[in-house]
């Protein structure tokens, strides 16, 4: 899962980034609102962590501008603001949660897991993919009959793209954009998908010839 972190306080930004990377997230960090805004259109992020008072474009305006462009991602504001008007403004702009500074990093972990589950999964963080096969999207673990199936990072990223678009065909172009961000040879994408399919029980990932891949559940 990829997270964009916007925070202009250096020590806090580094602490949050290192903590989240240690527990398995991929994090791009920014201290400038405009730079973060541009990055969101250049890369694909699964969740946004936004400070409010940052240079160039504040967090409220950043999220408001994203919504105008029809970019919808689960967003948590990291802020020292406590007044009800600020809270109201954040929710009106489209955030799903607030966490007030100072905060415990383990609390942040829980808030992120809940935001991801609520936005992408609705029913919880564990996704049933077949008979005794589940993927815990908050922990990044694939479990079959009680045992974990070890996935490489690229395989995990591909699986999460398919899960987030469950019951819809995902093209190789979309997988390229979400997983690599830049151009890769189509053969490389096919090899990675085939490697993933070989680790899963048969039929979980179906090929739609000429269209892409789909998980139907």
N, C-alpha and C positions, 0 to 999 in steps of 0.2 A: 504494500500500500504506500502510495506517495503522498507526502504532506508538504504543503507550503507553509512556512513559518515567517510571519512578518513581525519583527520586534526590534526596536532601535536601541534597547539597553543591551550592551554587548555581553555582559556576564550572564544575564538571564537567557539571552538568545543561544549562547553556546551551551549552557547547562541543559536547556530544553532539547536542543538538537542532539547532543550527545546521549541524553537519556532515551529519547525516542529511537535513535539508531541502535542503541544497545538492546532494545526490546523488539527490534525487527522491522521498524519502519524506515523508509527512505525519505530523507528530509532535505529540502532546499530552503536556505534561510536568507532573508532579506531584511534590511533596515529602512528601506525607502519604499513608500507606498506605490509610486509610479513604476519603479522597477519590478515590484511584485506583480502589479497589474499586467504589465507586458509579459512577464514570465508565464502567467496563467494561460495566455493565448499561444505560447510557444511550446509548453509542455502540458501533459495531462496530470492533474492532481486529483486525489480521491477525497481530500479534506483540507480546509484552510484554517490556520490558526492566525488570527489577526489582532495585533495591538491596535488601539484606536489612535492615540496621539503619536504619529510618525511623520517624518518629512515628506514633502511633495504631494501626497494624497493620503488623507487619514483613512483609517479602517472602515468607518461608516460610508464614506464616499466611494471607496474601492468596491465594497460589496454592492452598493447602490448601482454603480456603473456596470458591474458584472450582470446584475439582474436585468438592466436595460438591454444588454447584449444577449439576454436569454441564456447566460451561463449560470447553471445552478449546481452548487457543490455544498455539502454540509460544512458549516462555518461556525467556529467557536471564537468569541472575542476574549482576548486576554487584556484585562483592564483594571485600573484602580478606581474607576468610576463606580459610585454606589447609588447615585440618585435615580429615582424612578423614571425621570424623563430620558436619561441616557439609556436605561434598560429598554424602555419603550421604543426609542429610536433604533436601537440595534435590532430588535425583533421585527420592527416594521421594514427594515432594510433586508431582512431575510436570514438572520442568523438562527441557529438551532440551539445555542447555549451560550452562557457567559461563565467565565471563571475569574474570580476577583483576585488580584495581586495583594499580598503574596500568597502563593498557593503551593501545596505539596505536589511533587511530581507524580506520585502514585494516584492522587486525585485526578490529575490531568490525564493519566493513562485510562482511568475508568471513564472519564467524560468522553474521551476520543472513541473508546470502544462502543459506548452507548450511542454516540452520534452516528458512527458508521453503521451500526446495526439498525438504528431507526431510519436512516436515510435510504440505505440500499436493501435492507432485508426485511424490515417491518417486524417480522416475528421473532427475531433474535439473531445471535451471531453465528449459530451453527446451521449450515445449509445441508439438507439431505440431498445427496446426489445419486443414490441408488440403495440397494439392499445392504444395510450396515455400512454404508459409506457416507461420511459427513466431512464437510470442510468448515473449520472454525476460522472465519474471516478476520476476527479480531486478533487471533493468535497466529494465524498463518499456518495452521496445521491440518493435514489431511489424514483422517483416521478411517481404516477399513477393518471391521470386525475387532475393534479394540486396539489395533496396532497402527502406529504412525507410518505412513508412506513418505519416505524422504524425497523431497522435491528440490531441484536446483532453483535458484532465484528466478531465472527466466521462465521455467516451467510454472512456478507459482504465480508469476505475473500474468502469464497467459491464462491460467485457470481462473484467476480473479476477474479478468476481463470477461471471460465467458459466463462466469457466475453473475456478475453485475448486469449482464445482458441476457439472463436466462430466458429461454423460450423465444429468443430472437436470433436470427442468423447474424454472426459477426464476420465481417469480411477480413481478408488478410491485410488489407490497407488499414483497417481500424486496429487490428492487433499490432501492426507495425507502429502506428502512431502512439498507441497506449503503452506499449512495452519498450520499444527502442527509441521512439521520438524522431529518429532520423532514418534515412533510407537503408534498408538491408536487402540482400538478395532474397527473392521469393523462396528459393530453395532452402535458405537458412531458416525461414519461418516454418516451412513444411517439416523440416527435420526436427525442430524444437517441438512442434505440435505432435508429431509422430512419437517422439520420445515420451511426451506426457501421456499420450493415449496408451502406450505400452505399459505404463505404471498403473493405469486404472482398469477396473473390471470392464469387460467388453460393453460397448454401446453407450457409455456415459457421454462421450463427445462424438457427435455424428457429423459426417461430412456432407454438405450440400453442394454437390458438384457445380462448379462455376460460380458459386455464391459465397461460400465460406463454411463456418463451423457453428454448431449449436449444441447447447445442453438443454434438453427438454425434460422438465420435471414439474 
